[in-house]
Amino acid sequence: MSDIIQQTADYVRSQCEHDPSGHDWWHIYRVWKNARAICEREQADLFIVELAALLHDLDDWKLHAQGDGEQGDGEPLRARAWLESCELDCVDQVCEIISHVSYKGAGVANTMESREGLIVQDADRLDAIGAVGIGRAFAYGGHKSRQMHNPDIESTTHNSFDEYKNSNSTTVNHFYEKLLLLKDRMNTPTARRIAEGRHVAMVQFLERFLREWDGGDV
C-alpha cells in the first residue's frame, strides 16, 4: 500500500509541480498531510483518504478546459485512469470523493457522503484559509487576471455551481463569497478546531488590508 501511495505522490507531483495558481504540488502535499492527521483522529480508511487527497486536484474544473476533467460532480477522468493503472479495487470509491470535494457556491449543498471524503474535503478547505489561504487566493486571482480589490464591485452569494464557476469577481470578494464561510462548513471536530485560528487570521488580514486601502493608517 505504501508503494502505491508513493507512486501516486510522485505522479501527481510530476503533473502539477510548476502550477502558478496556488494548486501546485505543495498545495497537494499540505492537503495530503492534513488529511492524514485528521484521519488519525477521526478514524477512517487511511489508504482511501491518502489516494483521494493526492489526486483531488488532478481533474479540477478550475485548472482544466471544459470537457477535460471534473465539471461539477462529473467524472475525474485522469484520476480514474491512474487508479486503474494501479489495478486497485477502490477506484470508484476514490473517484466518488474527488467528484464531490470541491466547493461549488455558498448556496449549494455539500453532497459528500463518505467519512473518508469528508476528511479530504476538510483538509482541502483548511488549505484555502489562514495565512497560506490568503497567499493562495491572491496567487489564483493573479493567475486569472482578476482585480485584487475594487470597492465598486460587491460580493455576492452564488446559489448554483454555474454562478460560482462563471464568477469573475475580485480576490477580496472571494474571501466573503467563500473563504470566510469555510470555518462553519468543516465536517469534522478536528478540522473545526484548526479552522478557528485560520479564520481569525483572515479576518485580521482583511481589516488591515481595507484600512490600508483607504489610507486609514497614514
KOLDRENKOL-343749 format. One record per residue (C-alpha): chain; x, y, z. Coordinates in steps of 0.5 Angstrom, whole numbers, plus 500, padded with zeros to 3 digits. Layout:
residues N
NODE c   x   y   z
NODE A   X   Y   Z
...
end
This chain:
residues 218
NODE c   x   y   z
NODE A 500 500 500
NODE A 506 505 502
NODE A 509 504 495
NODE A 502 506 491
NODE A 502 512 496
NODE A 509 514 494
NODE A 508 512 487
NODE A 502 517 487
NODE A 505 522 490
NODE A 511 522 485
NODE A 506 522 479
NODE A 502 528 482
NODE A 508 532 483
NODE A 510 531 476
NODE A 504 534 474
NODE A 503 540 478
NODE A 510 542 481
NODE A 510 548 477
NODE A 503 550 477
NODE A 503 558 479
NODE A 495 558 481
NODE A 496 556 488
NODE A 494 549 486
NODE A 501 546 486
NODE A 505 540 489
NODE A 506 544 495
NODE A 498 545 496
NODE A 497 538 495
NODE A 503 536 500
NODE A 499 540 505
NODE A 493 537 504
NODE A 496 530 504
NODE A 499 531 511
NODE A 493 535 514
NODE A 488 529 511
NODE A 493 524 514
NODE A 493 528 521
NODE A 485 529 521
NODE A 484 521 519
NODE A 489 519 525
NODE A 484 523 530
NODE A 477 522 526
NODE A 478 514 525
NODE A 477 513 517
NODE A 481 509 512
NODE A 487 512 511
NODE A 489 509 504
NODE A 483 512 501
NODE A 484 518 505
NODE A 491 519 502
NODE A 489 517 495
NODE A 484 522 495
NODE A 488 527 498
NODE A 494 526 493
NODE A 489 526 487
NODE A 484 531 489
NODE A 486 537 484
NODE A 488 533 478
NODE A 482 534 475
NODE A 480 540 478
NODE A 475 545 473
NODE A 479 551 475
NODE A 485 548 472
NODE A 483 545 466
NODE A 479 547 460
NODE A 471 545 459
NODE A 471 537 458
NODE A 478 536 461
NODE A 476 533 468
NODE A 472 535 473
NODE A 466 539 472
NODE A 462 540 478
NODE A 460 533 480
NODE A 463 530 474
NODE A 468 524 473
NODE A 475 525 474
NODE A 478 522 468
NODE A 485 523 470
NODE A 485 521 477
NODE A 481 514 475
NODE A 486 513 469
NODE A 492 513 474
NODE A 488 509 479
NODE A 486 504 474
NODE A 493 503 472
NODE A 495 501 479
NODE A 490 496 479
NODE A 486 498 485
NODE A 479 495 488
NODE A 478 502 491
NODE A 477 506 484
NODE A 470 508 485
NODE A 471 510 492
NODE A 476 515 491
NODE A 473 518 485
NODE A 467 519 488
NODE A 471 523 493
NODE A 474 527 488
NODE A 468 529 484
NODE A 465 532 491
NODE A 471 535 494
NODE A 470 542 491
NODE A 467 548 494
NODE A 461 550 489
NODE A 458 556 492
NODE A 455 559 498
NODE A 448 557 497
NODE A 450 550 494
NODE A 449 544 499
NODE A 455 539 500
NODE A 454 533 497
NODE A 460 529 500
NODE A 458 523 504
NODE A 463 518 506
NODE A 467 519 512
NODE A 474 519 508
NODE A 471 524 503
NODE A 469 529 509
NODE A 476 528 512
NODE A 479 530 505
NODE A 475 536 504
NODE A 476 539 511
NODE A 484 538 509
NODE A 483 542 502
NODE A 479 547 506
NODE A 484 548 511
NODE A 489 550 506
NODE A 484 555 503
NODE A 484 559 509
NODE A 489 562 514
NODE A 496 565 512
NODE A 497 560 507
NODE A 490 561 504
NODE A 491 569 504
NODE A 497 567 499
NODE A 494 562 495
NODE A 488 567 494
NODE A 492 572 491
NODE A 496 568 487
NODE A 490 565 484
NODE A 487 572 483
NODE A 493 574 479
NODE A 493 567 475
NODE A 486 569 473
NODE A 488 576 472
NODE A 483 579 477
NODE A 483 585 480
NODE A 486 585 487
NODE A 480 589 490
NODE A 475 594 487
NODE A 470 597 492
NODE A 465 599 487
NODE A 464 591 486
NODE A 460 588 491
NODE A 461 581 494
NODE A 455 576 492
NODE A 452 569 494
NODE A 453 564 489
NODE A 446 560 489
NODE A 449 555 484
NODE A 455 552 481
NODE A 454 555 475
NODE A 454 562 478
NODE A 460 560 482
NODE A 464 558 476
NODE A 463 563 472
NODE A 464 569 477
NODE A 470 574 475
NODE A 470 578 482
NODE A 476 581 486
NODE A 480 577 490
NODE A 478 581 496
NODE A 471 579 495
NODE A 473 572 494
NODE A 474 572 502
NODE A 467 574 503
NODE A 464 569 498
NODE A 468 563 500
NODE A 474 563 505
NODE A 470 567 511
NODE A 465 562 510
NODE A 469 555 511
NODE A 470 555 518
NODE A 463 554 519
NODE A 463 549 514
NODE A 468 544 516
NODE A 466 537 517
NODE A 470 534 523
NODE A 471 537 530
NODE A 479 536 529
NODE A 478 541 522
NODE A 473 546 526
NODE A 479 547 532
NODE A 484 548 527
NODE A 480 553 522
NODE A 478 557 528
NODE A 485 560 529
NODE A 486 561 521
NODE A 479 564 520
NODE A 482 570 525
NODE A 488 571 521
NODE A 484 572 515
NODE A 479 577 519
NODE A 485 581 522
NODE A 488 581 515
NODE A 482 584 511
NODE A 481 589 517
NODE A 488 592 516
NODE A 488 591 508
NODE A 482 595 508
NODE A 485 600 513
NODE A 491 601 508
NODE A 487 601 502
NODE A 483 607 505
NODE A 489 610 507
NODE A 487 610 514
NODE A 493 608 518
NODE A 497 615 515
end
